[in-house]
Amino acid sequence: MSKFKRGLGPLLGNLKNEELFKNKLKKDVENKIVFFAIRGGECSFYLSGCTLFTYKNFTFSTHQEYGFVSRGKPKDYITEFDLAGMEIEDSFENGYEKIKKRTELFAKVEAKGVSELYKFSAPASDRNEQYFLVDIEVALSTPDNYKKSDKERTATNQIDILLYDNTNRKLLFCEAKHFSNQEIWPGKTKHDVIGQLDRYNRLIAKHKNDILDGYAKAFDEYNELFKCNLQPPQTVHDKCGLLIFGFNTPQRERLKSMLKAEDSFLNHNYKIIGDIGDNAKKYNTVKTVFKELSK
């Protein structure tokens, strides 16, 4: 079984001294714009659900679709003549704001919805807060001795959200689905999300100790980089919750009727929120979701 890992290790000291981190990324993380996630031997910076930058092997990288930006003030419209004389920014720091704008163009609906929770990350929140968003897109590998179908064995096990109760030192995984996602609706392959949640629950149980060890290391590094107050986790909730969002009032009634009528949802905790962004302006959404899904 591949071991679940978290922690930057020797990269930590280098990251603190990188100009791009010191002058641009750190401020945007603390100002609730960019989300910082520690992986195993690397880290990622997310914007609107897209990977803005990855720091690995002592260097930053970004997708070429985001990173190729021109020098000077951008034009709304350009001619072929403009193309001939166009120069590309020669550093991520100089092109930072333009790269951010390009990155946001590629944001997808579910990931963008999750990005509304960035404001509840530990670096962006009050040190005395209890509930935090501590990770997104958490990949859990399938054990080598897994006996289920080849389809399940090769499935992408990437859980959308990881929340944390810093007082009770408890982690909670959560899958996020937009109302338009067909995986939540009965159909030809009835409720794909149920099979997904069941699979995640098995993997959480398999990786539980490694998850706790990994995030204990990661939290130490969060605290060092951003002066947070994250305590090492002691427990992981045994069930992955489900957050459904992105619907209006009539759609809410349709969704509630379906969830109530379908027995397959009875063994899973779920929370529905029409507009995550609007909710986050009024309430601590992470606190609300954590309490609802950890019952």
N, C-alpha and C positions, 0 to 999 in steps of 0.2 A: 504494500500500500504506500502510495506517495504521501510523505508527511506534510501536513499543513504548516506553513512557515510564515512568520511575520518578523520584521526587524531589519533596519538598514545596516547594522554592523559598522564596518569601517567607512561606509558612505556618509554616515551622520556628520562627522566633523567637516568633511569636504562640502557637503550641502550647505552648512551654515555660512561658509565663506564664498559661495558662488554669488557673483554679482546679480545674476538673474533672480535668484532667490531673495537675496538681501534687499534689492531695490524695487522689485516688482511683485513677485509671487507671494512673499510673506505678507505684504500689506493687503493684497487681495484676499488671501485666506482669512486674515483677521477681520477684514471688512465685509465678510459674508458673500463674496463674489465667486471665489474659487474654493473648491473642496480639495483638501490634502489627504491622500490615502497612502499608508505604508504597506508595502508588499514584502515578499521575501527577498531581501537583497536589492530592493529598488523601491521607488515611490512614484506616485502619479498625482497630477494636478488636473482636476476636472472643472470644466466650465459648461454650464447648461447641459450636462449629461455627456459631454464629449471629452476625450482625453486631450487636454490642452498641451501638456508636456509630461514626459516621463524622464526620470533621472535614474540612470543605470550605467554601470561601468564608468562612473565618474564623469558622465557627460549628459547633457539634456538632448532630447529628441522630440520631434512632433511629426505629425503626418504631413506629407508634402502638400496636400490640399490646403492645409492651414498655414504652413510655414513660408510659402513663396508669396511675399508681399513686396510691392514696389516702394522705392524711396520717394520722399517728397509727399506733398499733399495729394491724396487720391482724388480722381475725377469720377463723377457719376457715369460719364460716357467717354469712351476713348476711340480714337481712330487707329488705322494701321500705322500711320505716321508716328503716333504716340508709342505704339508697341516697339517700333524700331529703336527708339531712344530710351526705352524704359530700363532702369537699373533696379536690381533686387536688393533689399536690405541685407546687410552682411552679418548681422547679429540678431539673436532672438530678443535681446534687451532693447535694441533700437526699434525693432519692428513689433514690439510687444502688443501695443494697443490694436494695431492692424491685424495681427495674428488672432487676437481675441475675437475681433469682429468676424473674421473668416470662419473661425471655429464655430461660432454661434449659428452660422448659416446651415450647418450640418446637423443641428440638434434634432433628435427624434422625440416623438410625443411622450413616451413613457419615461425615458431618461430625463427629459426636460421637466416633467412633473416631479420626479424625485429631486431634481436640483433645487426645487423650492424649499427643501429641507436643509440646504447648506447652512442657512443662518443658525441652525441648531448644532453645528459642529462644535467640538470643544474649544478650538482656537478662537472661534467667533462669539462665544458665549461667556456669560459671567462665570467666574471660577466657582461660585457657590451654587450653580445650577445643579439639578439632580439628574436630568435626562439629556442624553446627547445622541446625535448621529455620529457614529465612529468609523463607519466604513460603508462602501457601496461596491457593487459588482464583485462580490466575494466568491472566488472560485474554489470549489471543493472537489477534489479528484475522486473518481470512482475506484474503490479497492480492487486490487488485481484478482482477488478471489470472488468477485461479485458474480452471483449465479443467475441474475435476471437476464432478460433478452438482450441481444446485441444492440437493439435500439436504445435501451436504457443504459447499457454499458458505454455507448459512444455519445450519449446526450451531453449537452453543455450544462454543467452544474454550476451556474453562476447566479448567486442569490443577490437580489437588487439592493437590499438595505440591511444594515446591522445597527441596532440601537443599543444603548447602554444606560442602565440605572446605576449611577455612581455611588449612591448611598447603600443600596443593597448588593452592589457589585455583581450585577446580573446582565448578561448579554441576551439579546433577542433578535433573531433573524426574521426578515419579512420580505415577501415577494410582492412587487407592485405591478398592477395591471390597469391599463386604461380601459374605460368603459367600452371602447371600440374593439378591444382585443378579443378575437373569436375564441381564445382558449378558455374564457370564463363562461361561455354560453353552451348549452346543450346542443349537440349536433352530431355529425357523422362520427367523429371521434369525441365522444361525450366528455366534456369538461377536462380538457388536457391539463388544466391547472391542478386538478386533484391528484393526478399521477405525478405531476411535478412536485407538489407539496409532500406527498408520501415519500418520494425519492429523497428530497431534501432532509426530511426527518430522519431517515435511515443514515444519511451521510453525516448529519450533525451528531448523531449518537456515536458513529464510528470515529469521528475526528475530535470528539469532545475535549479530551485532555490536551491535544495539540492546539486546539483553538484557544483554550485558556492560557497555555504557555506562550503561544504566539502573540496574543494581545497584551499579555503582561509586559512583554518586551516592547511592543509597539507603543503602549501607553507611556512607558518610561521615556521613549524618544519624543512623543508628542509633548510631554511635560518639559523636556529639555529645550525643544525648538520653540515652543510657544508659551512657556510658563503656564501650562494648564495645571489642573489639579485632579487628573484621572487616577483613580485607585486601581490596582491590579484586579481583574475579574476573578470571581470565585465560582460562579455557576453560569451555565448556558441553558436557556429555556429549551425544553425538549421538542417543542413544535415550532415549525416555521409558520408565521402568520401570513395573512393575505390582506393587502391594502388595494382597494378598487377606487379609482378616482376618475374625474373628467366627465361629469354628466350634469344635466340640468334637472329641474324639478320633475317634469314628466318622466324623464329617463330614470330618475331615482326610484319612482314607484314601480316601474317595470323591473328594475334590478332587485329591489326588495322582494317583490313577488316571486321572482325566479329563485333567489337564494332561500326563501322560506319553503318553496315547493320541492326543491331538490335535496333529497336525503344525503347526497354525496358530500354536501357541505357541513353536515352535522358534526363530523369529527375534526373540523378545522376552525380555528378562530379567524374571523375576518373583521375588517373595519372599512366602511365606505365613507368617502369624503368627496363631495362634488368638485370643488375647486381647492386644490392644496394651497395655492398661492394666497387666495383670499382667506383661507382658514389660518394660515401661518401669520397673517397680519394681525389677527385678533387673538390667537391662542398659541400656546406652546404645543404645536402639532405632534412633536415627538413624544411629549408626555402623554397626550391623549391616546396616541396609537399604542404606545408601550403598555399603558394600563389596560387597554381594551384587549390587546392580543396576548397578554401574559396571564390571563385568567385561568 
